[in-house]
Amino acid sequence: MAINLKPVDVAVVGLGAAGGVAVLPLSRAGLKVAGIEAGTWMDPNKFPADEMFNNVRGLVTTGTKVKGEIPTIRNGPDSPTRRGTAHPMMNAIGGTSIHYHAQSWRFNPWDFKARSEATKRYGASSIPKGTTLEDWPLTYDDLEPYYDLIEHEVGVAGKAGNILGKIDPKGNIFEGPRKREYPMPPLRDTDFTGLMTSAAKKLGWHPYRNPAAINSQPYRGRAACAYHGYCDRGGCHVSAKNSTAVSTIPEAMKTKNFKIFDMAHVTRVVAGDNGKVTGVLYIRSGKEYFQPAKVVLIASYTYENNRLLLLSKSKPYPKGLSNNHGQVGKHYFGHWDAQAGAGVSALFPFDINTWYGAIAQGVVVDDWADDNFDHSGLGFIGGACLHVYHEKHPIGSAAMGTYGRAPAWGSKWKAFVRENAGRSTSAYLQTTTFPYENTYLDLDPDVKDPLGDRVIRITQGPKENEPRAAAYAEAKMEEWFRAAGAIEVQRSGGGVGPGVSTHAFGGTRMGDNPDTNVVDKWGFSHEAPNLGILGGSVMGTNGARNPTQTLQALAWRTADHLVKNWKSIA
Amino acid sequence: MSEKKEARSVSRRTVIASAAFVPLSALTSAAQSVRSVFSPAQRRTLEAFVDRLVPKDELGPGAVECGAVDYIDRAMAEYLAAEKPSFLEGLAAVDAFATKAHGAALAELSPEKRDEVLTAMDNNTATGFPTARNYFNRVRRLTLEGMFSDPYYGGNKNFAGWDLIRYPGPRRAVAPEEQKMGVPIKPYRRSAYGGDHGH
């Protein structure tokens, strides 16, 4: 039998990017909060500047939960299922915000109402066939105060492009109006960011330095970025990357209302006969515990949020918690082009010296993203943000393609990489991707984790809108690289769909209609009133950019709603 | 970690090269003490392979001199232990194909003939493999890892891999001048784990 623990007000499952943020407003409001996390603390002194450790072997993690629950994937219900090779996320206090790129954006206002805006501008036929796209139940303006809180409480460096309607071309002119400037200026300029900025301006585009949850100057007692070039999949050795482990979680601990239960593998959320949840079961060091809570917020990664609900069957929820409408796992999607390096790479006739710095030390063009350009006659809606950046590692660089200029091995190859390893770079084109009927999550019937619980299975089907948008963006990216002096450019010609991705969305989508959404506009279950869901799994579109700041703003908003409506929800 | 480093300070090449001067029983125990996953014959085959992928030439040391085989040996003993059986089967298939196509094991062939064997694998026309190209790509990938990873892992000897591609080396902090174009950056020949790790 499970060991019963002392009841708390709120149990938060997972202390990553989302849960690590939500605990702060909850504990500040005086609620007793238990943070239940599969990993533990990581020591910044032990984050090495080592490509093998970070990128090749993926050793920046604690705990073993994530290794046992790698999803399976299949291309349609009649295709064979294969196991992902590795889980892209990690377990630790701070979660994957420890080793993420820390690109920290607000979504464009269009992302919140893509269906109605596209219908209005291009007609109903512009909506891709088979998509289950809905407008969000909230607007950019509703989320703006929470974006602002994240930028200041977590710490984001950037340059505003639209303060209360006043446009500043040094920032993103396409962004929605914001209340105020970022708390820190962008990461430092380099010759490469200067080169790419000038080239984009020459084309008449609107480049800007992308925002990053990395300190460009000392911030709230934490150091500024050291630009050493091991940020991607690496932890920050000087704590300049603002993971929740160094920002919101320590602040929550100061309140004395927040207690962390680490190395705890949550197996089920428990529901009573009245349909309300009563707490969570977890396993720690071989023992099973029950943590009673008045409210449960699940805040693990998209795959695990869906999995935990589907595994948590009970009398009121025979198909899984909050799944009486059969929507858990539906409306799942990832970022087209966000994986596997598909996209555009370029070769320059001079050393560009992008070895050091960070992926988030870059330049972005939004002219071909969202609805920032006229899509009439293009056959797609949405687009991609074009992002060029610093940070290259030696193995990855030596593994570069040779642009048809040399064979892949032998003395000629050796001469080629000697000259060109430091002259090549690639662009990151995150492309708007929509949810579709043919793409969803469920439990794999055969593959189980070491505890015997089934893992998530991804089913994905073909799409037309996304490869068209990606191919269009790739052509624009080539134009940009050529304008900057590139002598060779390689394009994938439409990108690839994501596999097991670090940008996974949906499955517990947020919306007003309980027939097509799992949570309401505040992030609370349409079925279990004291169950909230945090993270990318509630998102209904993914923008053309990294999702972390948006899911953090949503997490803060859900926590804020809970505080303000404690009596009615608990 | 420091304990592991100690155990690895003697390179396997040294042990094998000096083996001829000690009794067979001692050779076996010496080889086991550094846990080489390769027999001398397997090692010769792998060296003959990676030496053609990245040969020693006027640009400097090749993959063998950089310690790529030492890296692979250590990885197969530890982190990639699960891959060891299939990797060794692949080496046997290389020699079987070399023998079938050219009458001798890979290491006995001229550089030109060895290149023909590798080209057939790269083109996926070599026989006797589950997929010849996959094995070729795997050896190439591991060779790159051995040449260009931190010397801590047993390869990239004397930082020759990083010097080849002009990677200036990991450092704890990078100044604005070190992110400029057209200004040579002084190589910083240090392992991220301290020391030069040069062998």
Interface residues (C-beta under 8 A of the other chain):
Chain A: P48 A49 D50 E51 M52 V56 R57 R188 T190 D191 F192 L195 A226 Y227 H228 G229 Y230 H237 V238 F350 D351 I352 N353 W355 Y356 G357 H390 P394 I395 S397 A398 A399 A408 W409 G410 S411 W413 K414 A415 V417 R418 A421 G422
Chain B: R52 L53 V54 P55 D57 L59 G62 Y79 D115 L118 D122 R140 R141 L144 E145 M147 F148 S149 D150 Y152 Y153 G161 W162 L164 I165 R166 Y167 P168 P170 R171 R172 A173 V174 P176 E178 Q179 K180 M181 G182 V183 I185 A192 Y193
